[in-house]
Amino acid sequence: MSKIIARLINDEEGATAPEYGLIAALIAAVIVAAVTALGTKVSSTFSYIDSKMPTPGS
């Protein structure tokens, strides 16, 4: 069993696809976090602006 694990660790063939997948997943997670944070900030800004505007017909 230890020979199989050692062979998998030392095997460099095909390692690029999983690595690219992990990098893409990390980038996607960062983008989601950034968009969520930015969306919250933009939403609160619009809510603030809306609260400062007069109501129609007043």
C-alpha positions in Angstrom: 0.0 0.0 0.0 2.8 2.4 0.8 4.3 1.8 -2.6 1.1 2.9 -4.3 1.0 6.1 -2.2 4.6 6.8 -2.9 4.1 6.3 -6.6 1.1 8.7 -6.6 3.1 11.3 -4.8 6.0 11.1 -7.1 3.9 10.9 -10.3 4.0 14.2 -12.1 1.9 13.2 -15.1 -1.6 14.7 -15.2 -0.9 16.9 -12.2 -1.6 20.1 -14.1 -5.4 19.6 -14.6 -6.1 19.3 -10.8 -3.8 22.1 -10.1 -5.6 24.3 -12.6 -8.9 23.3 -11.2 -7.8 24.3 -7.7 -6.5 27.6 -8.9 -9.8 28.3 -10.8 -11.8 27.4 -7.7 -9.7 29.7 -5.5 -10.1 32.6 -8.0 -13.9 31.9 -8.1 -14.1 32.0 -4.3 -12.2 35.3 -4.2 -14.5 36.8 -6.9 -17.6 35.7 -5.1 -16.3 37.2 -1.8 -15.4 40.5 -3.5 -18.8 40.8 -5.3 -20.7 40.0 -2.1 -18.8 42.6 -0.2 -19.1 45.2 -3.0 -22.8 44.4 -3.4 -23.5 45.0 0.3 -21.6 48.3 0.2 -23.5 49.4 -3.0 -26.8 48.4 -1.5 -26.2 50.4 1.7 -25.2 53.4 -0.4 -28.4 53.3 -2.4 -30.4 52.8 0.8 -28.7 55.9 2.3 -29.4 58.0 -0.9 -33.0 56.8 -0.9 -33.5 57.8 2.7 -32.3 61.3 1.9 -34.5 61.9 -1.1 -37.9 63.6 -0.6 -41.0 61.5 -1.2 -43.0 62.4 -4.3 -46.0 64.7 -3.7 -44.5 66.3 -0.5 
